Amino acid sequence: SASLRGAASFYDDLHTDPDALRVCRGTSCVLAGGDAVERAAHAHGNCRGVYCLGYCDRSPAILTADGRACAGLRSEDVANAVRGAPPATPSLSSIRCTARHPVVTGRLKDGGCAELAAARAAGVYAALERALQHPPAWTIQRVEQSGVRGRGGAGFPTGQKWRLAANATGARKYVIANGDEGDPGSYIDRLLMEFDPHAILEGLLLGGFAIGAQVGVVYIRSEYPAAHGAMLRAVKEARDAGFLGPSVCGLRFSFDVHVFPGMGSYVCGEETALLNAIEGQRGEVRVRPPYPVSEGLFGCPTVVDNVETLVNVPWIVVNGPTAYQALGTTASPGTKALCFNHGFAHPGVVEVGFGTPLRAVIDEARGDREIEAILLGGPMGSIVPAADWDVPICITEMARRGITLGHGGMVALARKTDYRALLTHLLEFMKDESCGRCVPCRIGSRRAWELAQAGVSPKNCDTLLRLLEVMGEASLCAFGRESPQPVRQILQLFPDRIFGTEGGRP
């Protein structure tokens, strides 16, 4: 039917060769020389570009047809990677924690707990067992009092979302773990799904118990096949052990989890597009209101939380809201996992307490490397020059200064960065990943990319800026509204690198 063809045509994975090599075109890989790797991949067979494989600390990266991720490649390494020979991706990224207590990286720092026995020994499901001894309102109250905010970029108060869903009318409710982390530069969700999957299931169980849901869904982007396998194994283990099923922990609480694979679309990280994808529709954003907490998956009240957010919840339940607040600031309690890309001397994940100066974590990660700016929060984030690094890592304070924290991915921009190429890359990303639901984003992103392809010049710069302004003001969702920001900032901060003149446009 036309509706089936329309849905299938939307997703990259449904109309491209499944046996093709997938070459990462994320910002980190592009800056690391990914173009040469892509050319080499083409020489060894069919391949296609994707955004992004989540190995930003070891760029460039490819994903072979059999689902093996190979990172830190040179063009001459591609043939060996295709044949299954080394180099292959190491098992786990560098994990560090500067916060007083690790909330999301504790088990990752120790090598991960993918298997149930190891997870149980490390304390997973203790929060669930404690919460089940109280009424659901007790869990919501602890999450609410903690002040934890969503880690997926929007920063909405998690407890408030749960309470709204709990109070919503509906015989059937859902909780969803949004594992469609697609911001080039960020990879904490991939690590959590691969190496700490039971913590995510525990977060879903706590959310389901709190709001009265019986079904949870883990939505995982198709570029993360290892995470998909790990979550499937964890669900089976949890079900066999009685943590999922008709009688969770032997009590009158029925809850089960389904793992849903994405089909190739960045915008499905937006919660309403994600809901459409699970329902089998085109992954386009919905007009809001109604919001998912009242009318979400299949029209039922639904909570959609990012993976990192859900892993915060068990810690809060066990340790209490006061202890959680003490790790951060009043405006942004708790901790944040920051992901540093290959351009830093010390790439990897660093968990910091909110309120930590941005400059402190950047200086530690960059070592002796000269870095003049960072791309923070991916293609919908901010270009932050060194002069603005004296800002605390705080959602509210950063927003006040026009800086977007987003998912916390950090891509280093060295002094030798080709800002013309970076600008074109960001515009191509906008064009490729726009869902097309609204005209400003669908047409504006393509036209902006066409202008960049022709060469950004003083003659067409005003036209480009007007296009970006219209997108920012009139687009339906955050993708169209926020993705113009880093492009505008490149033009504002580095005009001499774009136009070849000192101090601005000629």
Disulfide bonds with the S-S distance in Angstrom:
none
